[in-house]
Amino acid sequence: MKYSDTKGPISLSSVPEDSIGHRIPGSKKDIECAIVEVTPEMAREWLKKNRSNRKVREDRVDRYAEQMRDGEWMVSPDAIAFSYTDKLINGQHRLKAITQLGRGESVECLVAFGLDPGAFKIADVGVKRTGADVLRIEGFKSPEEKAAVCRLLALWHQSRLEELNQYENVRNSVIVDIATTSRERLTETIEKVGSDKKALNGLMPRSLMAFAYFAYKPTFPERAEFFLNGLMFEKNYPAIDWEEAYEKGVKNPIKLLKDKMRPNYKELSRKAKLALLVKAMNRYCLERPLKQLRWRSNEDFPELAAKKPEAEQDLFS
């Protein structure tokens, strides 16, 4: 019997038996799924399996509990889920809401057992997990900063940096892959850019500077280091007079960037800030001084002079 041949409401009996599987790739046990009457006592026990997860949004928990008490709660197709390693990987907000119910009360929920432990990366229904949520669960330190940098790296490799003001346009799995592959260098970058929390105030968001430093460092190891030190700590390396070394009227691109950012920081969009940073770093790293630094919103987004590592291309697709 083909699916298209069925008539009436869709149910399990309308699905061909040879189309039904109880296992998914990566699982070591059969998948079990059922509608379960979950009591507060059960919810408290299940939450003990919540060894690492995203931060709880208490306002969401309270809202769920209110809906449950008012009889407005419906069974969600997004299951409360446990891995075959006995870890809660989805549903902590619902379970915390159920613990607020009284003795003898319960709520029907779809519950799945035996999933792959990595399934949390794509469990984005309900309160959507951010890239930082996923990195935190994976044990990364400074997850917010690393997720922001990894997102920009993905957009750069996909030639979509102009979309940095849009969110949810990079999959969490891609962010995890980039962070895992580049863990050591990414950590070093975050630590270096964050070594003085106030150094970039009013000049450049730290995540944008960390992304740029990470991207330019392999292609221009010395110049990228000089640029970062010059912007953060006003160190002029190499210590040259740009007019004397090049031509009259030109300025150090770092100084031009500072002069542009300081009076206009609050008015400039995140996209404009990154565009100006890229233009300044291009000129600095290529040793091509300029007299003015500008970028208009009707211009194409500037290309980075840095080279994209070919060996890592598959991570960003």
Stockholm file with secondary structure:
# STOCKHOLM 1.0

chainA/1-317         MKYSDTKGPISLSSVPEDSIGHRIPGSKKDIECAIVEVTPEMAREWLKKNRSNRKVREDRVDRYAEQMRDGEWMVSPDAIAFSYTDKLINGQHRLKAITQLGRGESVECLVAFGLDPGAFKIADVGVKRTGADVLRIEGFKSPEEKAAVCRLLALWHQSRLEELNQYENVRNSVIVDIATTSRERLTETIEKVGSDKKALNGLMPRSLMAFAYFAYKPTFPERAEFFLNGLMFEKNYPAIDWEEAYEKGVKNPIKLLKDKMRPNYKELSRKAKLALLVKAMNRYCLERPLKQLRWRSNEDFPELAAKKPEAEQDLFS
#=GR chainA/1-317 SS CCGGGCCSSCCGGGSCGGGCCSCCTTCSSCCEEEEEEECHHHHHHHHTTCCSCCCCCHHHHHHHHHHHHTTCCCCCSSCEEEETTSCEEECHHHHHHHTTSCTTCCEEEEEEEEECGGGGGGCCSSSCCCHHHHHHHTTCSSHHHHHHHHHHHHHHHTTCGGGTTSCSCSCHHHHHHHHHHTHHHHHHHHHHHTSSTTTTTTTCCHHHHHHHHHHHTTTSHHHHHHHHHHHHHCCCSSCCCHHHHTCTTCBCHHHHHHHHHHHHTTTSCHHHHHHHHHHHHHHHHTTCCBSCCCCCTTSCCCCCSSCCCGGGGGGGC
#=GC SS_cons         CCGGGCCSSCCGGGSCGGGCCSCCTTCSSCCEEEEEEECHHHHHHHHTTCCSCCCCCHHHHHHHHHHHHTTCCCCCSSCEEEETTSCEEECHHHHHHHTTSCTTCCEEEEEEEEECGGGGGGCCSSSCCCHHHHHHHTTCSSHHHHHHHHHHHHHHHTTCGGGTTSCSCSCHHHHHHHHHHTHHHHHHHHHHHTSSTTTTTTTCCHHHHHHHHHHHTTTSHHHHHHHHHHHHHCCCSSCCCHHHHTCTTCBCHHHHHHHHHHHHTTTSCHHHHHHHHHHHHHHHHTTCCBSCCCCCTTSCCCCCSSCCCGGGGGGGC
//
